Amino acid sequence: MPNTPTPTEADLTGVAARVSPKAEVEAIGGRKLKPSTLMMGHGYDPALSEGSLKPPIFLTSTFVFPNAAAGKRHFEGVTGKRPGGAEGLVYSRFNGPNQEILEDRLGVWEEAEDALAFSSGMSAIATLFLAMTKPGDTIVHSGPLYAATETLIGRILGKFGVKWLDFPAGATREEIDRVLEEAATGNVALIYLESPANPTNALVDVQAVAASRDAIFADRAEKPPIAIDNTFLGPLWHQPLKHGADIVVYSLTKYAGGHSDLVAGGVLGKKEQIDTIRSMRNTIGTICDPNTAWMLLRSLETLELRMSRAGENAAKVCAFLRQHPKVDSMSYLGFIEDARQKDIFDRHCSGAGSTFSLLVKGGEAEAFRFLDALRIAKLAVSLGGTETLASHPAAMTHLSVPDARKQALGITDNLVRISIGVEDADDLIADFDQALAAI
């Protein structure tokens, strides 16, 4: 009598299983592969796309079910009528092949349990806040934050009854304790950090924040998650999940994209929180599009190379600027003088990055003359691209921040933010030298 095949789940339910990619190669001979290697193929099986070496761009709004039973099973998972959630693809507002591959690779760098891709950094942040808060809740955050993030918390969520308290980026454990203890009289929904802070480069002690959170909310069944914007240093030079953060936020427009030709955002971290954020993303449709996801896959292949070159360039440029007579001071992480900030840097960071601020001698007029005289560096907002960019935060990105708060946060009229690219370092030095001569 011939052998009878064991019935599969598909046989029993009438649902054809989604074709699975071949097993990932994540280690060879006991050696765990590095992220820079995994970026070349992780999450993608060419056999599922006609042998194409690179993933095609999947430009479709909807996906075909193999049969009606498969459609029913999917929506049972979506609606929670069946435990275990939903797998597979159904509609591009929820996900698509390019976005799934991108999310797999985003998680690799920081060994995150899960990741999500968004249409911009701010859509990632907004979706995070909407998923985690309700009227009457409090967000505790470090300061300063990216100006649009501060606006979202203070002016927009505030209209819906969400409150906030903050502490300075470089706060000590005692200062953090005081703010969290005050906030704990209500319901703290989220602790949100940005490190280094934009544009001052002040570092937040993530370990101290996590310790404070765990101590002050020790008697609560659910502690407020810690989320952090890691755009300036991550994922190469800072990995906050290893220091106590639960969620990491990125403007993928910056170093991850790296070519100043796309806008996108990312959130990664513990699966429990990511699933909550995913549900909100599915509802409001803040996912990135397939073409942008495909472009990010291209960029991630060279992320380590680009960030390393930019970091090396920044070290050389900053060594020149540091001794220039028309530079008053700098906030480059390679030159930290404050003992508290140096301690945070040594515990948290593996590199000084390539984005920094300098204070020229004078005020707004002198800063403007310097910016207008630049020949190689471009006068533009953003950072993390292959080209060097320079901007004036007080008059540009942080113009909407009240003057008193700008002064308190150190965002002065003579502060210029610079993002170093991958050009020749000596050429950049020559450009900065002649521009400073215009002051």
Legacy VTK file of the C-alpha trace (Angstrom):
# vtk DataFile Version 3.0
C-alpha trace
ASCII
DATASET POLYDATA
POINTS 439 float
0.000 0.000 0.000
1.548 3.413 -0.950
2.503 5.882 1.772
-0.257 8.403 2.519
1.066 11.980 2.923
0.401 13.618 6.277
-2.339 16.240 5.833
-1.055 19.797 5.947
-2.826 22.738 7.587
-3.782 23.865 4.096
-5.436 20.483 3.428
-7.425 20.688 6.660
-8.575 24.295 6.274
-8.853 24.619 2.532
-6.369 27.469 2.698
-3.360 27.443 0.410
-0.271 28.413 2.394
1.723 31.436 1.320
4.927 30.384 -0.420
7.768 30.811 2.045
11.246 31.977 1.082
14.183 29.640 1.580
15.800 29.604 4.998
17.926 32.641 5.766
21.712 32.330 5.975
22.492 34.113 9.233
25.592 32.171 10.310
28.333 30.171 8.598
30.495 27.678 10.474
29.292 29.047 13.780
30.162 32.611 12.777
27.260 35.051 13.077
27.109 37.189 9.943
27.505 40.954 10.335
24.728 43.401 9.371
26.812 44.756 6.494
26.785 41.253 4.971
23.115 40.587 5.658
22.140 43.820 3.878
22.951 42.147 0.553
20.217 39.521 0.678
18.475 39.146 4.035
14.708 38.753 3.771
14.665 38.093 0.013
14.635 34.861 -1.985
15.327 35.403 -5.736
13.491 32.156 -6.515
10.210 33.841 -5.556
10.778 36.632 -8.100
11.813 34.846 -11.300
15.432 34.666 -10.140
15.887 38.445 -10.027
19.085 39.247 -8.111
17.492 42.327 -6.568
13.887 42.548 -5.365
11.558 43.953 -8.036
9.384 46.937 -7.141
5.941 45.536 -6.379
3.617 48.239 -7.676
0.221 46.878 -6.719
-2.553 48.117 -4.469
-3.946 44.688 -3.612
-2.924 41.021 -3.487
-4.789 37.958 -4.791
-5.998 35.248 -2.398
-5.607 31.653 -3.654
-9.173 30.867 -2.578
-12.052 32.230 -0.504
-11.093 30.199 2.557
-7.679 31.861 2.575
-9.336 35.278 2.510
-11.584 34.333 5.431
-8.647 32.997 7.439
-6.653 36.170 6.860
-9.426 38.453 8.076
-10.102 36.197 11.062
-6.525 36.955 12.084
-6.859 40.671 11.323
-10.020 41.049 13.396
-8.806 38.882 16.267
-11.474 36.206 15.810
-8.641 33.731 15.429
-5.596 33.965 17.724
-2.166 34.371 16.214
-2.818 37.366 14.010
-2.718 37.568 10.231
0.067 36.554 7.885
0.537 37.214 4.221
-0.319 40.157 2.012
-3.760 41.586 1.340
-3.578 45.350 0.667
-0.721 47.816 0.252
-1.897 50.120 3.026
-0.941 47.291 5.385
2.273 45.991 3.804
3.971 44.756 0.660
6.983 42.653 -0.361
9.397 45.602 -0.618
8.368 46.961 2.771
8.600 43.514 4.389
12.150 42.994 3.130
13.101 46.502 4.277
11.648 45.897 7.734
13.546 42.618 8.056
16.814 44.399 7.283
16.123 47.402 9.515
15.800 45.082 12.493
19.115 43.362 11.805
21.351 46.295 12.796
20.084 46.448 16.374
18.829 42.869 16.755
15.286 44.215 17.135
12.381 41.790 17.393
10.393 43.633 14.719
10.388 46.808 12.613
8.031 49.016 10.625
8.590 51.403 7.706
6.762 54.727 7.327
6.243 57.460 4.751
8.442 59.912 6.716
10.203 60.263 10.040
7.388 62.458 11.333
4.713 59.993 10.220
6.599 57.335 12.200
6.672 59.580 15.279
3.031 60.641 14.884
1.872 57.038 14.490
3.887 56.056 17.571
2.279 58.821 19.656
-1.245 58.080 18.412
-0.787 54.372 19.148
0.507 54.920 22.671
-1.508 57.847 24.064
-5.077 58.834 24.896
-6.619 62.007 26.366
-5.339 62.675 29.881
-2.064 60.778 29.375
1.349 62.346 29.858
4.392 62.082 27.594
7.697 62.625 29.402
10.438 63.654 26.999
13.994 64.911 26.832
14.720 68.360 25.436
15.408 69.690 22.951
13.616 67.567 20.377
13.375 68.038 16.631
11.126 71.108 16.291
8.304 69.261 14.493
8.271 66.641 17.260
7.957 69.350 19.915
5.151 70.932 17.890
3.357 67.598 17.594
3.522 66.998 21.351
2.829 70.511 22.581
0.440 71.982 20.040
-1.332 69.081 18.354
-1.582 66.298 20.937
-2.154 69.018 23.526
-5.429 69.900 21.782
-6.605 66.357 22.485
-5.766 66.426 26.172
-2.317 64.828 26.118
0.067 66.520 28.561
3.849 66.609 28.678
6.785 67.130 31.013
10.413 67.309 29.982
13.952 67.191 31.323
17.151 68.457 29.658
18.974 65.998 27.421
22.004 65.850 29.707
19.955 65.366 32.890
21.353 63.373 35.797
19.560 60.393 37.317
18.309 62.653 40.136
16.883 65.192 37.665
15.197 62.437 35.682
13.748 60.971 38.890
12.182 64.284 39.856
10.408 64.687 36.514
9.196 61.085 36.365
7.963 61.233 39.974
5.947 64.343 39.147
4.561 62.728 35.997
3.744 59.479 37.838
0.903 61.206 39.704
-0.982 60.741 36.432
-0.755 58.147 33.675
2.592 58.238 31.857
1.956 56.647 28.475
5.389 57.107 26.920
8.900 58.295 27.689
10.311 59.819 24.512
13.986 60.670 24.043
16.189 62.132 21.345
19.916 61.512 21.572
21.958 63.298 20.461
19.510 66.191 20.721
18.823 68.235 17.607
20.716 70.547 17.056
22.816 70.815 20.238
24.240 67.252 20.157
23.522 66.843 23.890
23.408 63.153 24.825
20.680 61.493 26.914
21.638 58.833 29.464
19.320 56.072 28.265
20.526 53.719 30.988
19.659 56.268 33.687
16.214 56.867 32.161
15.525 53.109 32.084
16.693 52.687 35.686
14.554 55.621 36.820
11.505 54.278 34.943
11.941 50.796 36.437
12.291 52.156 39.975
9.467 54.699 39.931
6.971 52.425 38.166
8.089 49.217 39.916
4.639 48.622 41.420
2.812 48.942 38.103
1.972 45.953 35.940
2.886 47.855 32.781
5.724 50.365 32.790
5.671 53.167 30.187
7.811 52.188 27.184
10.939 54.181 26.387
11.188 55.336 22.760
14.167 57.190 21.315
14.915 59.054 18.102
18.265 57.577 17.049
18.600 59.370 13.704
21.852 61.240 14.393
24.018 58.254 15.356
22.172 55.083 14.482
22.440 52.378 13.724
26.223 52.389 13.371
27.337 54.499 16.329
24.478 54.078 18.821
22.162 51.132 19.537
19.730 52.194 22.293
17.909 48.857 22.609
21.065 47.552 24.276
20.886 50.304 26.903
17.268 49.988 28.028
15.122 51.541 25.284
12.090 49.595 24.057
11.461 51.411 20.762
13.858 53.142 18.355
12.664 55.761 15.864
14.442 56.831 12.681
14.129 59.381 9.987
15.275 56.977 7.276
15.579 60.041 5.053
18.938 60.669 6.706
21.777 58.146 6.962
19.716 55.056 6.067
18.582 56.640 2.783
21.769 58.615 2.591
21.425 60.180 -0.868
18.977 63.045 -0.208
16.517 61.576 -2.695
13.797 60.045 -0.526
11.711 60.666 2.593
10.884 57.792 4.965
10.778 56.762 8.601
11.255 53.645 10.683
10.307 52.275 14.079
11.826 49.123 15.539
11.972 47.341 18.852
10.051 44.857 20.980
7.333 42.961 19.139
4.654 43.781 21.718
4.982 47.518 21.116
5.576 47.157 17.377
2.311 45.231 16.991
0.431 48.086 18.701
2.038 50.637 16.386
1.413 48.412 13.362
-2.322 48.372 14.126
-2.378 52.180 14.116
-0.318 52.318 10.901
-2.743 49.918 9.224
-5.635 52.181 10.198
-4.236 55.580 9.213
-2.072 54.430 6.295
1.329 55.915 7.129
3.353 53.115 5.509
6.066 54.031 2.994
5.465 53.263 -0.678
7.084 50.299 -2.518
9.441 52.460 -4.592
10.813 54.230 -1.522
11.243 50.888 0.260
13.153 49.576 -2.773
15.412 52.647 -2.780
16.122 52.150 0.918
17.118 48.538 0.264
19.667 49.876 -2.221
20.958 52.395 0.315
21.255 49.966 3.218
23.838 48.003 1.243
26.302 50.904 1.570
25.175 52.332 4.915
28.269 51.206 6.824
30.617 52.453 4.099
28.938 55.866 3.855
28.640 56.453 7.575
32.222 55.356 8.185
33.601 57.716 5.519
31.460 60.610 6.751
32.597 59.976 10.324
36.256 59.966 9.305
35.749 63.199 7.355
34.002 64.856 10.292
36.905 64.040 12.623
39.349 65.762 10.256
37.120 68.772 9.577
36.337 69.288 13.258
40.017 69.108 14.198
40.544 72.069 11.830
37.494 74.032 12.962
38.294 73.551 16.632
41.397 75.719 16.428
40.015 78.331 14.037
40.018 81.841 15.557
36.510 82.641 14.255
34.917 79.553 15.826
33.796 80.217 19.383
32.977 76.606 20.343
31.727 73.291 18.929
29.343 70.524 19.909
31.119 67.675 18.122
30.894 64.459 20.126
34.560 63.725 19.525
35.510 66.781 21.609
33.286 66.401 24.678
34.684 68.309 27.646
31.788 67.947 30.093
32.467 64.948 32.357
28.817 63.899 32.525
28.405 63.956 28.736
31.722 62.139 28.243
30.570 59.377 30.585
27.324 58.942 28.619
29.249 58.896 25.342
31.700 56.268 26.579
28.896 53.986 27.785
26.488 54.412 24.878
28.308 55.333 21.675
30.862 53.700 19.409
31.553 56.787 17.293
31.188 60.565 17.257
29.055 60.753 14.123
29.275 63.283 11.312
26.650 65.870 12.331
27.618 68.645 14.731
27.063 72.305 15.552
29.537 75.134 15.765
29.157 78.591 17.235
30.820 81.261 15.146
32.067 84.373 16.868
29.306 86.965 16.557
25.588 86.550 15.998
23.096 85.940 13.233
24.810 88.306 10.768
28.153 86.524 11.118
26.522 83.086 10.879
24.687 84.145 7.717
27.887 85.492 6.118
29.606 82.174 6.817
26.730 80.158 5.342
26.408 82.357 2.260
30.131 82.036 1.513
30.213 78.217 1.395
31.106 76.792 -2.019
31.071 73.002 -1.564
28.750 72.608 1.415
25.124 73.209 0.479
22.843 75.541 2.464
20.018 73.114 3.194
18.218 71.431 6.057
18.440 67.675 6.690
21.557 65.587 7.292
23.157 62.233 6.691
23.456 62.476 2.906
26.508 61.902 0.755
26.950 65.673 0.424
27.883 68.161 3.162
25.015 70.373 4.339
24.902 73.443 6.581
21.924 75.271 8.103
20.931 77.832 10.720
18.521 76.132 13.184
17.418 79.282 15.052
16.224 80.889 11.803
15.180 77.715 9.978
14.222 74.359 11.520
13.618 75.763 15.023
12.182 79.153 14.047
8.783 78.197 15.497
10.275 77.366 18.908
9.641 80.238 21.379
12.696 82.475 21.855
12.919 81.815 25.591
12.949 78.045 25.039
15.540 78.346 22.270
17.829 80.258 24.610
17.279 77.736 27.396
18.144 74.893 25.029
21.247 76.610 23.623
19.851 77.198 20.123
21.492 80.585 19.639
21.748 82.978 16.690
25.422 82.135 16.121
24.844 78.355 16.009
25.326 76.604 12.663
24.520 72.918 12.184
26.718 70.958 9.794
26.339 67.452 8.379
29.554 66.200 6.807
29.324 64.071 3.667
31.692 61.747 1.820
33.641 64.354 -0.184
37.404 64.746 0.207
38.069 66.001 3.740
40.798 68.449 2.693
38.483 70.000 0.108
35.871 70.534 2.809
38.454 72.126 5.093
39.393 74.537 2.322
35.734 75.444 1.866
35.137 76.089 5.563
38.354 78.088 5.811
37.408 80.498 3.032
33.826 80.786 4.329
35.005 81.685 7.837
37.187 84.346 6.273
33.969 86.088 5.163
32.998 86.763 8.801
LINES 1 440
439 0 1 2 3 4 5 6 7 8 9 10 11 12 13 14 15 16 17 18 19 20 21 22 23 24 25 26 27 28 29 30 31 32 33 34 35 36 37 38 39 40 41 42 43 44 45 46 47 48 49 50 51 52 53 54 55 56 57 58 59 60 61 62 63 64 65 66 67 68 69 70 71 72 73 74 75 76 77 78 79 80 81 82 83 84 85 86 87 88 89 90 91 92 93 94 95 96 97 98 99 100 101 102 103 104 105 106 107 108 109 110 111 112 113 114 115 116 117 118 119 120 121 122 123 124 125 126 127 128 129 130 131 132 133 134 135 136 137 138 139 140 141 142 143 144 145 146 147 148 149 150 151 152 153 154 155 156 157 158 159 160 161 162 163 164 165 166 167 168 169 170 171 172 173 174 175 176 177 178 179 180 181 182 183 184 185 186 187 188 189 190 191 192 193 194 195 196 197 198 199 200 201 202 203 204 205 206 207 208 209 210 211 212 213 214 215 216 217 218 219 220 221 222 223 224 225 226 227 228 229 230 231 232 233 234 235 236 237 238 239 240 241 242 243 244 245 246 247 248 249 250 251 252 253 254 255 256 257 258 259 260 261 262 263 264 265 266 267 268 269 270 271 272 273 274 275 276 277 278 279 280 281 282 283 284 285 286 287 288 289 290 291 292 293 294 295 296 297 298 299 300 301 302 303 304 305 306 307 308 309 310 311 312 313 314 315 316 317 318 319 320 321 322 323 324 325 326 327 328 329 330 331 332 333 334 335 336 337 338 339 340 341 342 343 344 345 346 347 348 349 350 351 352 353 354 355 356 357 358 359 360 361 362 363 364 365 366 367 368 369 370 371 372 373 374 375 376 377 378 379 380 381 382 383 384 385 386 387 388 389 390 391 392 393 394 395 396 397 398 399 400 401 402 403 404 405 406 407 408 409 410 411 412 413 414 415 416 417 418 419 420 421 422 423 424 425 426 427 428 429 430 431 432 433 434 435 436 437 438
